[in-house]
């Protein structure tokens, strides 16, 4: 079983093996920590399926490709994995990369269960080949906007880099907050250095700053600049995309990384299955598993169920999405056609707004649920 990328051109394995292609960011500029957690969840679930006898006696094998947050590289990996005979495709964290992979999977007729990307428009047109576990961005970010309003924030600055994902997030926030009395002030991180972001916050009198920015940079530098500016002592920093979830955030920022609310996709209390998987992932990762690790595990749980009924037939696997009814680590997983979403969607994974406790930055506080 490959837990590192297979060499290009690797030959086919024995026909008794069912192969699943896995797209994971494992090197920069990809979000490597997210990729490591995603792969840990995928790999743990594959091992458990195989320990229980595989799929009709056939073992699963992960064939992993590092996307490195590169959309073109991901599309090429889809072509390669399809040629290697994988039964289905799993994974990916970055939304823009997942969108490229989904388009290619749709084009070549390869079922793709997207683990973690949230961009609403994962494909340009409705498709039967792609399904998704993570909540759509419009759903999760509206819950985050509700949290901001309930916390009393009406003047909200958005420090954004240039990408389809960040632009989509900024538009969701603006469209939701404006009719409810909120003002969104857009700050362009292509033009503003971290110190200039602090000056703009002071000038505009925003009470909250949302980081729609790459990690670790420029997000970490912006946090440091704002935290160390006495004029901004009362400004809340938020990171809806989830950067503070990972241990590296706390390692880089220390106390400055606490009290920064973010979205994560976990229930208030794990089920017995979720608790068992949490313990296994913690042992594997040597740290607390993020929601991304649970997404990886649930991806394989769903694909294993689909493959039990469809076998290696790709079209039958894609046709099985509407019949999926699987106990996941975070709830019962079923797919449907959600309004405005072009792929089969789990509607919805549980959503929390959480932060790191200033008194104990390794501990998370749940601030809001949706």
C-alpha positions as CSV (number, residue, x, y, z in Angstrom):
1,X,0.0,0.0,0.0
2,X,1.5,3.3,-1.1
3,X,1.6,5.9,1.7
4,X,4.1,8.0,-0.3
5,X,3.7,8.9,-4.0
6,X,4.3,6.1,-6.4
7,X,7.0,6.6,-8.9
8,X,5.8,7.9,-12.3
9,X,5.0,5.1,-14.7
10,X,4.6,2.5,-11.9
11,X,3.1,-0.6,-13.4
12,X,-0.2,-2.2,-12.6
13,X,-0.4,-4.4,-9.6
14,X,-2.1,-7.8,-9.5
15,X,-5.7,-7.7,-10.8
16,X,-7.0,-9.0,-7.5
17,X,-6.2,-5.6,-6.0
18,X,-8.7,-2.7,-6.1
19,X,-6.8,0.5,-6.5
20,X,-7.9,4.0,-5.3
21,X,-6.1,7.1,-6.5
22,X,-5.4,9.6,-3.8
23,X,-4.7,13.3,-4.5
24,X,-3.0,14.9,-1.5
25,X,-0.8,18.1,-1.1
26,X,2.4,16.8,0.4
27,X,4.9,19.5,-0.7
28,X,5.0,23.3,-0.8
29,X,3.3,25.4,-1.9
30,X,0.6,23.0,-0.9
31,X,-0.7,23.0,2.7
32,X,1.5,20.1,3.7
33,X,0.1,19.7,7.2
34,X,-3.4,19.4,5.9
35,X,-2.1,16.9,3.3
36,X,-0.4,14.8,6.0
37,X,-3.6,14.6,8.0
38,X,-5.7,13.8,5.0
39,X,-3.4,11.0,4.0
40,X,-3.4,9.6,7.5
41,X,-7.2,9.3,7.5
42,X,-7.2,7.8,4.0
43,X,-4.5,5.3,4.9
44,X,-6.0,4.3,8.3
45,X,-9.4,3.5,6.7
46,X,-7.8,1.5,3.9
47,X,-5.9,-0.6,6.4
48,X,-9.0,-1.2,8.4
49,X,-10.9,-2.3,5.3
50,X,-8.1,-4.7,4.4
51,X,-7.9,-6.1,8.0
52,X,-11.6,-6.9,7.7
53,X,-11.1,-8.9,4.5
54,X,-11.0,-6.2,1.8
55,X,-13.8,-5.7,-0.8
56,X,-15.2,-9.2,-1.6
57,X,-11.8,-10.6,-0.6
58,X,-9.9,-8.1,-2.7
59,X,-7.5,-5.7,-0.9
60,X,-7.6,-2.0,-1.4
61,X,-4.5,-0.2,-2.4
62,X,-3.9,3.6,-2.3
63,X,-2.0,5.1,-5.2
64,X,-1.0,8.5,-3.9
65,X,0.0,11.5,-6.0
66,X,1.3,14.7,-4.5
67,X,-0.6,17.7,-6.0
68,X,1.6,20.4,-4.3
69,X,-1.4,22.7,-4.7
70,X,-0.9,22.7,-8.5
71,X,-4.1,22.5,-10.5
72,X,-2.4,21.5,-13.7
73,X,-0.4,18.8,-11.9
74,X,-3.5,17.5,-10.3
75,X,-5.3,17.2,-13.7
76,X,-2.2,15.3,-15.1
77,X,-2.3,13.0,-12.1
78,X,-6.0,12.2,-12.8
79,X,-5.0,11.1,-16.3
80,X,-2.1,9.0,-15.0
81,X,-4.2,7.4,-12.3
82,X,-7.0,6.6,-14.8
83,X,-4.4,4.9,-17.0
84,X,-3.2,2.9,-14.1
85,X,-6.7,1.4,-13.7
86,X,-7.8,2.9,-10.4
87,X,-11.4,2.2,-9.6
88,X,-12.0,5.7,-8.1
89,X,-10.3,8.9,-7.0
90,X,-10.2,10.3,-3.5
91,X,-8.9,13.3,-1.6
92,X,-7.6,16.8,-2.3
93,X,-7.7,19.7,0.2
94,X,-7.2,22.8,-1.9
95,X,-10.4,24.0,-3.6
96,X,-8.9,25.3,-6.8
97,X,-6.8,22.1,-7.2
98,X,-9.9,19.9,-6.5
99,X,-11.8,21.9,-9.2
100,X,-9.2,21.0,-11.8
101,X,-9.2,17.4,-10.7
102,X,-13.0,17.2,-10.8
103,X,-13.1,18.6,-14.3
104,X,-10.6,16.0,-15.5
105,X,-12.3,13.2,-13.6
106,X,-15.6,14.1,-15.2
107,X,-14.0,14.3,-18.7
108,X,-12.3,10.8,-18.4
109,X,-15.2,9.1,-16.6
110,X,-13.5,8.4,-13.2
111,X,-15.6,8.6,-10.0
112,X,-14.1,11.2,-7.7
113,X,-15.0,11.5,-4.0
114,X,-13.7,14.9,-2.9
115,X,-12.7,14.8,0.7
116,X,-12.0,18.3,1.8
117,X,-12.4,21.1,-0.8
118,X,-15.4,23.4,-0.4
119,X,-15.6,25.7,-3.5
120,X,-19.3,25.7,-4.5
121,X,-18.6,25.4,-8.2
122,X,-16.5,22.3,-8.0
123,X,-17.5,21.6,-11.6
124,X,-18.8,24.0,-14.3
125,X,-21.8,21.8,-15.1
126,X,-23.7,19.2,-13.0
127,X,-22.0,15.8,-13.1
128,X,-22.7,12.3,-11.8
129,X,-19.0,11.4,-11.6
130,X,-18.1,13.7,-8.6
131,X,-19.4,13.6,-5.0
132,X,-18.2,15.6,-2.0
133,X,-18.0,15.2,1.7
134,X,-17.0,18.7,2.9
135,X,-19.8,21.4,3.2
136,X,-20.0,23.8,0.3
137,X,-18.3,27.2,1.0
138,X,-21.5,29.1,0.8
139,X,-23.0,27.0,3.6
140,X,-20.1,27.0,6.0
141,X,-19.1,30.7,5.5
142,X,-22.7,31.9,6.0
143,X,-22.6,30.1,9.4
144,X,-19.3,31.9,10.1
145,X,-21.0,35.2,9.1
146,X,-23.9,34.5,11.6
147,X,-21.2,34.0,14.3
148,X,-19.7,37.4,13.4
149,X,-23.1,39.1,13.6
150,X,-24.0,37.4,16.9
151,X,-20.6,38.5,18.4
152,X,-21.6,42.1,17.5
153,X,-19.3,42.7,14.5
154,X,-20.7,45.1,11.9
155,X,-17.5,46.6,10.3
156,X,-15.6,43.6,9.0
157,X,-12.3,43.9,7.1
158,X,-11.4,41.1,4.7
159,X,-7.7,40.8,3.9
160,X,-7.6,38.7,0.7
161,X,-5.2,37.3,-1.7
162,X,-6.0,36.7,-5.4
163,X,-7.7,33.4,-6.1
164,X,-11.0,32.0,-7.1
165,X,-11.4,30.5,-3.6
166,X,-10.7,33.7,-1.7
167,X,-12.8,35.8,-4.1
168,X,-15.7,33.4,-3.7
169,X,-15.4,33.6,0.1
170,X,-15.3,37.4,0.1
171,X,-18.4,37.5,-2.1
172,X,-20.3,35.1,0.2
173,X,-19.5,37.2,3.2
174,X,-20.5,40.5,1.4
175,X,-23.7,39.1,0.1
176,X,-24.7,37.7,3.4
177,X,-23.6,40.5,5.7
178,X,-24.7,43.6,3.8
179,X,-28.5,42.9,4.0
180,X,-28.1,42.3,7.7
181,X,-26.4,45.6,8.6
182,X,-22.8,44.5,8.1
183,X,-20.1,46.4,6.2
184,X,-17.3,44.5,4.5
185,X,-14.1,46.4,3.9
186,X,-11.9,44.7,1.3
187,X,-8.1,44.9,1.8
188,X,-5.9,43.6,-1.1
189,X,-3.0,41.7,0.2
190,X,-1.3,41.9,-3.2
191,X,-0.9,45.6,-2.6
192,X,-0.6,45.8,1.2
193,X,2.3,44.7,3.4
194,X,1.3,43.3,6.9
195,X,2.1,46.7,8.6
196,X,-0.1,48.5,6.0
197,X,-2.9,46.1,6.8
198,X,-2.7,47.2,10.5
199,X,-2.8,50.9,9.4
200,X,-5.9,50.3,7.2
201,X,-7.6,48.5,10.1
202,X,-7.0,51.5,12.4
203,X,-8.2,53.9,9.7
204,X,-11.4,52.1,8.8
205,X,-12.3,51.3,12.5
206,X,-13.1,47.7,11.6
207,X,-13.8,45.5,14.7
208,X,-12.9,42.2,12.9
209,X,-10.3,41.2,10.4
210,X,-10.8,38.0,8.4
211,X,-7.7,36.4,6.8
212,X,-8.4,35.1,3.4
213,X,-4.8,34.4,2.8
214,X,-2.2,31.7,2.2
215,X,-0.6,29.8,5.0
216,X,1.9,30.2,6.6
217,X,2.5,33.4,4.6
218,X,1.2,36.0,4.5
219,X,-1.3,34.9,7.1
220,X,1.2,34.5,10.0
221,X,2.8,37.9,9.3
222,X,-0.5,39.7,9.2
223,X,-1.5,38.2,12.6
224,X,1.8,39.2,14.1
225,X,1.5,42.8,12.8
226,X,-2.1,43.2,14.1
227,X,-1.5,41.6,17.4
228,X,1.5,43.9,18.1
229,X,-0.3,47.1,17.2
230,X,-1.8,48.7,20.4
231,X,-4.4,50.6,18.3
232,X,-5.9,47.2,17.4
233,X,-6.1,45.6,20.8
234,X,-9.8,45.1,20.5
235,X,-9.9,43.8,16.9
236,X,-10.9,40.2,16.5
237,X,-8.9,38.2,13.9
238,X,-10.7,35.4,12.1
239,X,-9.7,32.7,9.7
240,X,-12.7,31.0,8.2
241,X,-10.6,28.7,6.0
242,X,-9.3,26.9,9.1
243,X,-5.6,27.8,9.4
244,X,-5.5,27.7,13.2
245,X,-6.7,24.0,13.2
246,X,-3.2,22.8,12.7
247,X,-0.4,22.4,15.3
248,X,2.0,24.4,13.1
249,X,-0.1,27.5,13.6
250,X,0.4,27.4,17.3
251,X,4.1,26.6,16.9
252,X,4.6,29.6,14.6
253,X,2.5,32.1,16.5
254,X,2.3,30.9,20.1
255,X,-0.1,33.1,22.1
256,X,-0.7,35.3,19.1
257,X,-2.4,32.4,17.4
258,X,-5.1,31.9,20.0
259,X,-8.6,33.5,20.0
260,X,-8.7,33.4,16.1
261,X,-12.1,31.8,15.2
262,X,-12.1,29.3,12.3
263,X,-14.4,26.8,10.6
264,X,-14.0,23.1,11.2
265,X,-16.2,20.2,10.4
266,X,-16.7,18.2,13.5
267,X,-19.6,17.4,15.8
268,X,-19.8,18.6,19.3
269,X,-19.3,15.0,20.5
270,X,-17.8,12.2,18.6
271,X,-19.7,8.9,18.2
272,X,-18.1,5.7,19.4
273,X,-16.8,5.2,15.8
274,X,-15.5,8.7,15.8
275,X,-13.8,8.3,19.1
276,X,-12.1,5.1,18.1
277,X,-10.9,6.6,14.9
278,X,-9.7,9.7,16.7
279,X,-7.6,7.6,19.0
280,X,-6.1,5.7,16.1
281,X,-5.3,8.9,14.2
282,X,-3.8,10.5,17.2
283,X,-1.4,7.6,17.6
284,X,-0.6,7.7,13.9
285,X,0.0,11.4,13.7
286,X,1.5,11.8,17.2
287,X,-0.8,14.8,17.6
288,X,-4.5,15.6,17.8
289,X,-6.1,14.8,14.4
290,X,-7.7,17.7,12.6
291,X,-11.1,17.5,10.9
292,X,-9.2,16.9,7.6
293,X,-8.0,13.5,8.9
294,X,-11.6,12.5,9.7
295,X,-12.6,13.6,6.2
296,X,-9.9,11.3,4.8
297,X,-11.2,8.3,6.8
298,X,-14.8,9.0,5.8
299,X,-13.8,9.2,2.2
300,X,-12.6,5.6,2.2
301,X,-15.5,4.4,4.3
302,X,-17.8,5.7,1.5
303,X,-15.8,4.4,-1.4
304,X,-15.5,1.0,0.2
305,X,-19.3,0.8,0.5
306,X,-19.7,1.9,-3.1
307,X,-17.1,-0.6,-4.3
308,X,-18.8,-3.5,-2.5
309,X,-21.8,-3.0,-4.7
310,X,-20.1,-1.7,-7.9
311,X,-16.8,-3.6,-7.9
312,X,-14.2,-2.0,-10.2
313,X,-16.8,-0.7,-12.7
314,X,-16.4,3.1,-12.7
315,X,-19.8,3.9,-14.1
316,X,-21.6,1.7,-11.6
317,X,-19.6,3.4,-8.8
318,X,-20.6,6.8,-9.9
319,X,-24.2,5.6,-10.2
320,X,-24.1,4.5,-6.6
321,X,-23.7,7.9,-5.0
322,X,-27.5,8.4,-4.4
323,X,-27.7,5.0,-2.7
324,X,-24.8,5.6,-0.2
325,X,-25.9,5.4,3.4
326,X,-22.7,5.0,5.5
327,X,-21.9,5.6,9.1
328,X,-19.0,8.1,9.1
329,X,-16.9,9.4,12.0
330,X,-19.0,12.6,12.1
331,X,-22.5,11.4,11.2
332,X,-24.5,9.3,8.7
333,X,-23.3,10.1,5.2
334,X,-25.8,10.3,2.4
335,X,-25.5,12.3,-0.9
336,X,-28.1,14.5,-2.5
337,X,-28.4,17.3,-5.0
338,X,-28.1,20.5,-3.0
339,X,-29.4,23.6,-4.6
340,X,-26.7,25.5,-6.5
341,X,-24.1,22.7,-6.1
342,X,-23.0,20.8,-9.3
343,X,-21.9,17.6,-7.6
344,X,-23.4,15.0,-5.3
345,X,-23.1,16.5,-1.9
346,X,-23.2,15.3,1.7
347,X,-25.6,18.0,3.1
348,X,-24.2,18.6,5.5
349,X,-21.2,17.6,7.6
350,X,-21.4,19.1,11.1
351,X,-19.9,22.6,11.3
352,X,-18.3,24.5,14.2
353,X,-16.7,27.9,14.7
354,X,-13.9,27.2,17.1
355,X,-10.7,28.9,18.3
356,X,-7.6,28.1,20.4
357,X,-8.1,28.9,24.0
358,X,-5.9,31.9,25.0
359,X,-5.4,30.3,28.5
360,X,-4.3,27.0,26.9
361,X,-3.5,27.3,23.1
362,X,-3.4,23.6,22.6
363,X,-7.1,23.3,23.6
364,X,-10.0,24.3,21.3
365,X,-13.1,26.1,22.3
366,X,-16.4,25.7,20.4
367,X,-17.9,29.2,20.0
368,X,-20.8,28.5,17.6
369,X,-22.4,25.6,15.7
370,X,-24.4,25.3,12.6
